[in-house]
């Protein structure tokens, strides 16, 4: 009976740790991850295509900063 009890204790600890990590990500990591790279203005601005789904359940805005003029970047995007 001792081995089963030890296994159950280990399972409870691991389950608690996974639940705690998931809760920490949901509360602290997810908001940051949903606007990764975007500043506050970029995350709240109305972007082209936003009118296609006026009230989305989830919204994310990711961005990067490129140290080059638009005419040098645009050919790489298209």
C-alpha positions as CSV (number, residue, x, y, z in Angstrom):
1,X,0.0,0.0,0.0
2,X,3.0,2.3,0.6
3,X,4.0,2.4,-3.1
4,X,0.5,3.3,-4.2
5,X,0.3,6.1,-1.6
6,X,3.7,7.5,-2.7
7,X,2.7,7.4,-6.3
8,X,-0.6,9.2,-5.5
9,X,1.3,11.9,-3.6
10,X,3.7,12.4,-6.5
11,X,0.8,12.6,-8.9
12,X,-0.9,15.2,-6.7
13,X,2.2,17.3,-6.5
14,X,2.8,17.2,-10.3
15,X,-0.9,17.9,-11.0
16,X,-0.7,20.9,-8.7
17,X,2.5,22.2,-10.3
18,X,1.1,21.9,-13.8
19,X,-2.2,23.6,-12.7
20,X,-0.2,26.4,-11.0
21,X,2.0,26.9,-14.1
22,X,-1.0,27.0,-16.3
23,X,-2.7,29.6,-14.1
24,X,0.5,31.7,-13.9
25,X,0.7,31.7,-17.7
26,X,-3.0,32.6,-18.1
27,X,-2.8,35.5,-15.7
28,X,0.7,36.9,-16.4
29,X,2.1,35.4,-19.6
30,X,-0.9,35.3,-21.9
31,X,-1.7,39.1,-21.9
32,X,1.9,39.8,-22.7
33,X,2.0,37.0,-25.3
34,X,-1.1,38.3,-27.1
35,X,0.5,41.7,-27.8
36,X,4.1,40.4,-28.2
37,X,6.3,43.1,-29.7
38,X,3.5,45.7,-30.0
39,X,3.4,48.8,-27.9
40,X,0.1,49.9,-26.2
41,X,-0.9,52.1,-29.1
42,X,-0.4,49.4,-31.7
43,X,-2.3,46.8,-29.6
44,X,-5.4,49.0,-29.3
45,X,-5.5,50.7,-32.8
46,X,-8.2,49.6,-35.3
47,X,-6.4,47.7,-38.0
48,X,-7.6,46.9,-41.6
49,X,-9.7,43.8,-41.4
50,X,-10.8,44.3,-37.9
51,X,-14.3,45.2,-39.2
52,X,-14.7,41.7,-40.6
53,X,-15.2,40.4,-37.1
54,X,-16.5,43.3,-34.9
55,X,-16.4,41.5,-31.5
56,X,-13.8,38.7,-31.6
57,X,-13.6,36.4,-28.6
58,X,-9.8,36.6,-28.7
59,X,-7.6,39.3,-30.2
60,X,-3.8,39.3,-30.7
61,X,-1.5,41.9,-32.2
62,X,2.2,40.9,-32.7
63,X,4.8,43.3,-34.1
64,X,8.5,43.7,-34.8
65,X,10.6,46.8,-35.3
66,X,12.8,46.8,-38.5
67,X,15.5,49.4,-38.7
68,X,15.0,50.1,-42.5
69,X,12.9,52.4,-44.6
70,X,9.6,51.1,-45.9
71,X,10.8,51.0,-49.5
72,X,13.5,48.6,-48.5
73,X,11.2,46.3,-46.5
74,X,8.2,46.2,-48.7
75,X,9.8,44.0,-51.5
76,X,10.5,41.3,-48.8
77,X,6.9,41.3,-47.7
78,X,5.4,41.0,-51.2
